[in-house]
Amino acid sequence: MASAYGEGSFPLLKERILKDGICLKGGVLKVDSFINHQIDPSLLKAMSVEFVRRFADVEIDKVLTIESSGIAPAVVVGMLLDVPVVFAKKKKPSTMDNMLVTSVYSFTKNTTYDVCVSRDFLRPGEKVLFIDDFLANGNAAKGMIDLLNQAGSTLVGMGFLIEKSFQEGGAYLRQSGVRVESLALIDSLDNCSITIR
């Protein structure tokens, strides 16, 4: 059985963060040159394969994420698993009826916004894996849990590319009984220095 923090950092991602990640004031880790603006497809594929390996012991009917930075890894994981991928939208489309809605607070943007998913795409009894780029305070993850509860779907786990383990999200989710697998665990960004477990 994995430890409380899964298997620890995935070497390829850990090396890339140390090489190309940029630490900004206020505990912000910038990875836009290879994850969430410009994407390195080879790294994306390797990370997605690692998620599939880590969650190989659970049945997965669908992959869920939230727009926009989680979409790329979620799609590749869904492709490898051969299951549909759904992303929660941060703005209600005029064409969407019969939707599930929850509120999510963004520390980065200092605002609360509604996210929505059509009930047609999250169904009762479906086993769902959530994939996203970052886990910090866990607000997006909590919102997705709320959507899944509204839908009657079952959360089988949450996978994050990068977890800021010095923030409360990971501890909250694990204490709530959620299986969390993070590919890179950032222990500190103090003094703009990146410390990875």
C-alpha positions in Angstrom: 0.0 0.0 0.0 1.2 3.5 -0.8 2.2 5.8 1.9 0.1 8.7 3.1 1.5 10.7 0.2 1.3 8.1 -2.5 4.6 7.0 -4.0 6.3 10.4 -3.9 7.6 12.4 -6.7 7.8 11.1 -10.3 11.5 11.5 -11.3 10.9 13.0 -14.8 8.6 15.7 -13.5 10.7 16.4 -10.4 13.8 16.9 -12.6 11.8 19.2 -15.0 10.4 21.4 -12.2 13.9 21.8 -10.7 15.3 22.6 -14.2 12.5 24.9 -15.7 10.1 25.7 -12.8 10.2 29.3 -11.7 9.3 30.3 -8.1 7.6 33.7 -7.7 6.9 35.7 -4.5 3.9 34.5 -2.5 4.5 30.8 -3.0 3.7 30.7 -6.7 5.3 28.0 -8.8 5.4 28.8 -12.5 5.5 25.8 -14.8 4.0 27.5 -17.9 6.9 26.6 -20.1 6.1 22.8 -20.0 2.7 22.2 -18.3 0.0 24.8 -18.3 0.7 27.2 -21.2 3.3 25.6 -23.4 3.0 21.8 -23.0 5.8 19.2 -23.4 3.9 16.3 -25.1 6.6 13.7 -24.1 6.4 14.7 -20.5 2.6 14.8 -20.6 2.5 11.3 -22.0 4.9 10.0 -19.4 2.9 11.6 -16.5 -0.3 10.2 -17.9 1.1 6.7 -18.1 2.2 7.1 -14.5 -1.3 8.0 -13.4 -2.7 5.0 -15.2 -0.1 2.8 -13.4 -0.9 4.2 -10.0 -4.7 3.8 -10.4 -4.5 0.4 -12.2 -6.1 -1.3 -9.2 -9.4 0.6 -9.5 -12.2 0.5 -12.0 -12.6 3.8 -13.9 -15.6 4.7 -16.1 -14.8 8.3 -16.7 -12.1 11.0 -16.1 -13.2 14.4 -14.8 -11.2 17.6 -14.7 -11.8 21.4 -14.5 -10.9 23.9 -17.2 -8.4 24.7 -18.3 -5.0 23.4 -17.2 -6.3 20.0 -16.2 -7.7 19.2 -19.6 -4.5 18.1 -21.3 -3.4 15.5 -18.8 -7.0 14.3 -18.3 -7.5 13.7 -22.0 -4.3 11.7 -22.3 -5.3 9.6 -19.2 -8.7 9.1 -20.7 -7.2 8.0 -24.0 -4.9 5.5 -22.3 -7.9 4.1 -20.3 -10.2 4.3 -23.2 -12.9 6.2 -21.2 -14.7 9.5 -21.8 -13.3 12.7 -20.3 -15.5 15.5 -18.9 -14.3 18.9 -17.9 -16.2 21.2 -15.6 -16.8 24.6 -17.2 -16.2 27.8 -15.4 -18.9 29.7 -17.3 -22.4 28.3 -18.0 -22.8 27.7 -21.8 -26.1 29.0 -23.2 -26.7 25.6 -24.7 -26.4 23.6 -21.4 -29.5 22.5 -19.7 -30.0 20.0 -16.8 -26.7 20.9 -15.2 -24.9 20.4 -11.9 -23.4 23.5 -10.4 -21.1 24.2 -7.5 -19.0 27.2 -6.3 -15.2 27.3 -6.2 -13.1 29.9 -4.6 -9.8 30.8 -6.4 -7.0 32.1 -4.2 -5.0 32.9 -7.4 -7.8 35.2 -8.7 -9.3 36.0 -5.3 -12.8 35.3 -6.6 -15.6 32.8 -6.3 -17.0 31.3 -9.4 -19.6 28.8 -10.3 -18.5 25.7 -12.2 -20.9 23.4 -14.0 -21.2 20.0 -15.7 -24.2 18.6 -17.6 -26.0 15.8 -15.8 -25.9 14.0 -19.1 -22.1 13.5 -18.6 -21.9 12.6 -14.9 -24.3 9.8 -14.1 -25.3 7.9 -10.9 -23.0 4.9 -10.2 -20.2 6.0 -12.5 -16.7 5.5 -11.1 -14.8 8.7 -11.7 -11.1 9.7 -11.6 -10.3 13.4 -11.2 -7.2 14.7 -12.8 -5.7 18.3 -12.4 -2.5 20.1 -12.7 -2.2 21.6 -9.2 -3.3 20.8 -5.7 -2.8 23.6 -3.2 -5.7 24.5 -0.9 -8.0 22.0 -2.5 -10.9 24.3 -3.4 -11.3 23.0 -7.0 -11.1 19.4 -5.7 -13.8 20.1 -3.1 -16.0 21.6 -5.8 -15.6 18.5 -7.9 -16.5 16.2 -5.0 -19.6 18.3 -4.6 -20.5 17.8 -8.3 -19.9 14.1 -8.1 -22.1 13.8 -4.9 -24.9 15.7 -6.7 -24.6 13.4 -9.7 -24.5 10.2 -7.5 -21.2 9.3 -9.1 -18.4 7.6 -7.2 -15.0 9.2 -6.8 -12.3 6.5 -7.1 -9.3 8.9 -6.7 -7.7 12.2 -7.5 -4.5 12.6 -9.4 -2.5 15.8 -9.5 0.7 16.7 -11.4 2.0 19.0 -8.6 0.9 19.2 -5.0 2.0 22.0 -2.7 2.2 19.8 0.4 2.8 22.8 2.6 -0.8 23.9 1.9 -3.9 22.3 3.4 -5.6 20.7 0.4 -3.8 17.4 0.3 -4.1 16.8 4.1 -7.8 17.7 3.9 -8.6 15.3 1.1 -6.7 12.4 2.6 -8.3 12.9 6.0 -11.6 12.9 4.2 -10.8 9.4 2.8 -10.0 10.5 -0.7 -7.2 8.6 -2.5 -4.7 11.2 -3.7 -1.8 10.5 -6.0 0.5 13.5 -6.8 3.4 13.2 -9.2 5.5 16.0 -7.6 5.2 17.0 -3.9 6.5 20.5 -3.3 7.5 20.7 0.4 8.6 24.4 0.3 8.8 27.4 -1.9 10.4 29.5 0.9 12.8 32.3 -0.2 11.9 31.4 -3.9 13.7 28.1 -3.5 12.0 24.9 -4.8 12.2 22.0 -2.4 10.7 18.7 -3.7 10.2 15.6 -1.7 
